């Protein structure tokens, strides 16, 4: 099965923000490179990514495949050393919206995100995963004040 998440590592900030580089370094995407267009970022999405990666080095950020109906991003707080104690957010960015509980078709398959992060060993089935939506500014204010 093709992956739905691509980790956006911190080094992207230092080496030119190119998704193709992150895809090339993730062996799970070897057979799914045609999916790169489904991972592309809009202007507000890229501002969110850069803002979060600059401010929060204890978070891992994942881009969600836009055809998978599992949100725009998954954010995992790695402060807890054990996966079952980590918390995560599956986020749908909605400009001009407050930070609130996520709902709607864009988050329909959000459980798939937790499953994939559990398979990767980043989360555990007992990890707390919140579905949220809001504007780029609201998301950054909530996650990386």
C-alpha positions as CSV (number, residue, x, y, z in Angstrom):
1,X,0.0,0.0,0.0
2,X,1.3,3.5,-0.9
3,X,2.1,5.8,2.0
4,X,-0.1,8.8,2.8
5,X,2.4,10.7,4.9
6,X,5.7,12.3,4.1
7,X,7.9,13.6,6.9
8,X,9.0,17.2,6.4
9,X,12.3,17.3,8.2
10,X,14.1,20.4,9.6
11,X,16.9,20.2,7.0
12,X,14.4,21.3,4.3
13,X,14.7,24.8,5.7
14,X,18.5,24.8,5.2
15,X,18.7,23.2,1.8
16,X,16.0,24.9,-0.2
17,X,12.4,23.9,0.5
18,X,11.9,21.2,-2.1
19,X,9.5,18.4,-1.4
20,X,11.2,16.2,-4.1
21,X,14.3,16.0,-1.8
22,X,12.2,14.7,1.1
23,X,10.5,12.2,-1.2
24,X,13.8,11.0,-2.5
25,X,15.1,10.4,1.0
26,X,12.1,8.4,2.2
27,X,12.3,4.8,1.0
28,X,8.5,4.3,1.5
29,X,7.9,6.7,-1.4
30,X,10.2,4.9,-3.8
31,X,7.3,3.4,-5.8
32,X,5.0,6.4,-5.2
33,X,7.0,9.3,-6.6
34,X,4.2,10.1,-9.0
35,X,2.3,11.2,-5.9
36,X,4.5,14.2,-5.4
37,X,2.0,16.6,-7.0
38,X,-0.5,15.5,-4.4
39,X,1.9,16.6,-1.7
40,X,2.6,20.1,-3.0
41,X,2.0,23.0,-0.7
42,X,0.0,26.2,-1.2
43,X,1.4,29.5,0.0
44,X,-0.4,29.4,3.4
45,X,0.6,25.7,3.8
46,X,4.2,26.5,3.2
47,X,4.1,29.4,5.7
48,X,2.6,26.9,8.3
49,X,5.4,24.4,7.6
50,X,8.2,26.9,7.8
51,X,6.7,28.6,10.9
52,X,6.3,25.3,12.8
53,X,9.7,23.8,11.8
54,X,11.5,27.0,12.9
55,X,9.7,27.3,16.2
56,X,9.3,23.7,17.4
57,X,12.2,21.3,17.1
58,X,10.4,18.8,19.3
59,X,7.7,18.3,16.7
60,X,7.8,16.1,13.7
61,X,5.7,17.3,10.8
62,X,4.1,15.2,8.1
63,X,2.4,16.2,4.9
64,X,-0.7,14.2,4.1
65,X,-1.6,13.0,0.6
66,X,-4.3,15.4,-0.5
67,X,-6.3,12.7,-2.2
68,X,-6.5,10.5,1.0
69,X,-9.0,12.7,2.9
70,X,-6.8,12.6,6.0
71,X,-6.1,16.3,6.5
72,X,-3.3,18.5,5.3
73,X,-0.7,17.7,8.0
74,X,0.0,15.5,11.0
75,X,2.1,17.0,13.8
76,X,3.6,14.7,16.5
77,X,5.0,16.1,19.7
78,X,8.1,14.0,20.5
79,X,8.6,15.4,24.0
80,X,7.6,12.1,25.5
81,X,10.2,9.4,24.8
82,X,7.6,6.6,24.7
83,X,5.2,6.6,21.7
84,X,2.1,5.8,23.7
85,X,2.6,9.0,25.7
86,X,3.0,11.2,22.7
87,X,0.2,13.4,21.4
88,X,-0.5,14.3,17.8
89,X,-2.7,16.5,15.8
90,X,-4.2,15.9,12.4
91,X,-4.8,19.3,10.9
92,X,-6.9,20.7,8.1
93,X,-5.9,24.3,7.3
94,X,-8.9,26.5,6.6
95,X,-8.0,30.2,6.1
96,X,-10.1,32.7,8.0
97,X,-11.1,30.1,10.6
98,X,-10.5,29.8,14.3
99,X,-8.6,26.9,15.8
100,X,-11.3,24.3,16.6
101,X,-12.2,20.6,16.5
102,X,-11.8,19.2,13.0
103,X,-14.7,17.8,11.0
104,X,-15.8,17.3,7.4
105,X,-14.7,15.3,4.4
106,X,-11.1,16.4,4.5
107,X,-10.6,14.6,7.8
108,X,-12.8,11.6,6.9
109,X,-9.8,9.1,6.9
110,X,-7.8,10.7,9.8
111,X,-7.6,7.4,11.6
112,X,-5.4,6.2,8.7
113,X,-2.8,8.8,9.8
114,X,-2.6,7.3,13.3
115,X,-2.4,3.8,11.8
116,X,0.5,4.9,9.6
117,X,2.3,6.7,12.4
118,X,1.9,3.7,14.6
119,X,3.4,1.4,11.9
120,X,6.4,3.8,11.7
121,X,6.8,3.6,15.5
122,X,6.2,7.3,16.0
123,X,2.9,6.8,17.8
124,X,1.2,3.9,19.6
125,X,-2.5,2.9,19.3
126,X,-3.0,4.5,22.7
127,X,-1.5,7.8,21.7
128,X,-3.8,10.9,21.9
129,X,-4.6,12.2,18.4
130,X,-6.7,15.3,18.0
131,X,-8.5,16.4,14.8
132,X,-8.2,20.2,14.4
133,X,-8.8,22.8,11.8
134,X,-8.1,26.5,11.5
135,X,-6.1,29.1,9.7
136,X,-2.4,29.1,9.3
137,X,-2.1,31.8,11.9
138,X,-4.5,30.1,14.3
139,X,-2.6,26.8,13.9
140,X,0.8,28.4,14.5
141,X,-0.6,30.3,17.5
142,X,-1.9,27.1,19.1
143,X,1.0,24.8,18.3
144,X,4.0,27.1,18.3
145,X,3.3,30.2,20.3
